[in-house]
Amino acid sequence: MSHEEDEMGEGHSLAAWVGVIVSLVGIAIGTVAFFFAIEWVVWAAAGLTLFGFVLGFILSRAGYGVNGTKTLAKEH
């Protein structure tokens, strides 16, 4: 017994990958800066982390998200 469902794709898109990678780089930089007590770098890294989320959202709205107009459809 099977039925067809629209699969969301679990975030496998350019927008998701870019947003997550930029955010992870920000978190990694912030962690090292926090360890060495460099306060301004911690805040800059926090900004980079938030920018990653915003960038992912912008790319998604620009068509690079799951089922976006600029992504290729995958055949299973």
Residue frames as qw, qx, qy, qz and C-alpha x, y, z in Angstrom:
[[0.000, 0.891, 0.454, 0.000, 0.00, 0.00, 0.00],
 [0.433, -0.162, 0.044, 0.886, 1.54, 3.27, -1.06],
 [0.168, 0.900, 0.401, 0.007, 0.39, 6.75, -1.68],
 [0.501, 0.431, 0.027, 0.750, 2.08, 9.80, -3.12],
 [0.326, -0.849, -0.262, 0.324, 2.96, 12.71, -0.88],
 [0.348, 0.857, -0.131, 0.357, 4.66, 15.98, -1.65],
 [0.790, -0.292, -0.211, 0.496, 8.05, 15.61, -0.04],
 [0.112, -0.987, 0.001, 0.113, 9.47, 18.82, 1.40],
 [0.667, 0.611, -0.285, 0.315, 13.05, 17.74, 0.72],
 [0.774, -0.512, -0.196, 0.317, 14.34, 18.04, 4.29],
 [0.187, -0.930, 0.128, 0.290, 16.19, 21.26, 3.52],
 [0.682, -0.090, 0.477, 0.547, 18.47, 19.89, 0.82],
 [0.392, 0.859, 0.259, 0.202, 18.81, 23.16, -1.05],
 [0.506, 0.409, -0.135, 0.747, 21.39, 25.81, -1.74],
 [0.263, -0.718, 0.030, -0.644, 19.62, 28.24, 0.59],
 [0.839, -0.530, -0.041, -0.116, 19.66, 25.78, 3.49],
 [0.874, 0.005, -0.100, 0.476, 23.28, 24.76, 3.01],
 [0.324, 0.537, -0.104, 0.772, 24.58, 28.32, 2.71],
 [0.441, -0.716, 0.011, -0.542, 22.60, 29.49, 5.74],
 [0.899, -0.435, -0.037, 0.027, 23.78, 26.62, 7.91],
 [0.793, 0.155, -0.103, 0.581, 27.45, 26.81, 6.84],
 [0.134, 0.633, -0.108, 0.755, 27.66, 30.58, 7.41],
 [0.615, -0.666, 0.025, -0.421, 25.99, 30.18, 10.81],
 [0.943, -0.251, -0.079, 0.203, 28.32, 27.33, 11.82],
 [0.584, 0.368, -0.151, 0.707, 31.37, 29.39, 10.87],
 [0.188, -0.695, 0.088, -0.689, 30.02, 32.21, 13.04],
 [0.823, -0.533, -0.018, -0.194, 29.47, 29.84, 15.95],
 [0.895, 0.005, -0.129, 0.426, 32.97, 28.36, 15.60],
 [0.341, 0.512, -0.154, 0.774, 34.62, 31.79, 15.51],
 [0.434, -0.681, 0.038, -0.588, 32.51, 32.95, 18.45],
 [0.917, -0.378, -0.125, 0.027, 33.46, 29.89, 20.50],
 [0.745, 0.136, -0.160, 0.633, 37.19, 30.44, 19.98],
 [0.083, 0.583, -0.083, 0.804, 36.86, 34.17, 20.67],
 [0.653, -0.644, -0.070, -0.392, 34.88, 33.47, 23.84],
 [0.915, -0.214, -0.172, 0.294, 37.60, 31.09, 25.03],
 [0.579, 0.143, -0.092, 0.798, 40.27, 33.77, 24.50],
 [0.165, -0.735, -0.435, 0.493, 37.99, 36.51, 25.93],
 [0.160, -0.039, 0.339, 0.926, 37.97, 38.70, 22.82],
 [0.268, 0.503, 0.615, -0.545, 34.64, 40.39, 23.35],
 [0.367, 0.569, -0.152, -0.720, 34.30, 42.29, 20.08],
 [0.231, 0.236, -0.856, -0.398, 34.97, 39.14, 18.04],
 [0.124, 0.267, 0.920, -0.260, 32.31, 37.29, 20.03],
 [0.344, 0.607, 0.350, -0.625, 29.75, 39.95, 19.10],
 [0.316, 0.514, -0.507, -0.616, 30.91, 40.01, 15.48],
 [0.084, 0.063, -0.982, -0.156, 30.55, 36.22, 15.35],
 [0.252, 0.436, 0.743, -0.442, 27.05, 36.48, 16.82],
 [0.379, 0.626, -0.035, -0.680, 26.21, 38.92, 14.03],
 [0.228, 0.366, -0.789, -0.438, 27.66, 36.52, 11.45],
 [0.110, 0.157, 0.973, -0.131, 25.56, 33.71, 12.88],
 [0.349, 0.594, 0.486, -0.538, 22.37, 35.77, 12.58],
 [0.300, 0.593, -0.383, -0.642, 23.42, 36.87, 9.09],
 [0.005, -0.136, 0.960, 0.246, 23.60, 33.19, 8.09],
 [0.242, 0.448, 0.818, -0.268, 19.95, 32.69, 9.02],
 [0.312, 0.722, 0.120, -0.606, 18.92, 35.85, 7.18],
 [0.137, 0.491, -0.668, -0.542, 20.99, 34.87, 4.13],
 [0.134, 0.104, 0.981, 0.090, 19.31, 31.45, 4.03],
 [0.291, 0.626, 0.596, -0.410, 15.90, 33.09, 4.17],
 [0.248, 0.709, -0.194, -0.632, 16.80, 35.58, 1.41],
 [0.055, 0.310, -0.848, -0.427, 18.14, 32.83, -0.84],
 [0.224, 0.312, 0.916, -0.112, 15.02, 30.77, -0.21],
 [0.316, 0.728, 0.364, -0.488, 12.79, 33.67, -1.22],
 [0.172, 0.654, -0.450, -0.583, 14.98, 34.24, -4.30],
 [0.850, 0.323, -0.204, -0.362, 14.16, 30.74, -5.55],
 [0.398, 0.476, -0.772, 0.140, 17.07, 28.69, -4.23],
 [0.500, -0.262, 0.640, -0.521, 15.06, 26.93, -1.51],
 [0.330, 0.098, 0.939, 0.011, 13.34, 23.55, -1.60],
 [0.365, 0.600, 0.700, 0.131, 11.15, 23.37, -4.71],
 [0.021, -0.721, 0.012, 0.693, 12.33, 26.85, -5.71],
 [0.648, 0.731, 0.088, -0.193, 12.22, 28.17, -9.24],
 [0.303, 0.799, -0.519, -0.022, 16.02, 28.04, -9.57],
 [0.458, -0.388, 0.793, -0.103, 16.55, 24.51, -8.25],
 [0.412, 0.204, -0.786, -0.413, 16.61, 21.29, -10.20],
 [0.843, -0.188, 0.105, -0.493, 13.89, 18.74, -9.57],
 [0.135, -0.398, 0.907, -0.029, 15.27, 15.41, -8.31],
 [0.795, 0.043, -0.420, -0.435, 14.00, 12.16, -9.70],
 [0.507, -0.420, 0.691, -0.297, 13.78, 9.33, -7.17]]
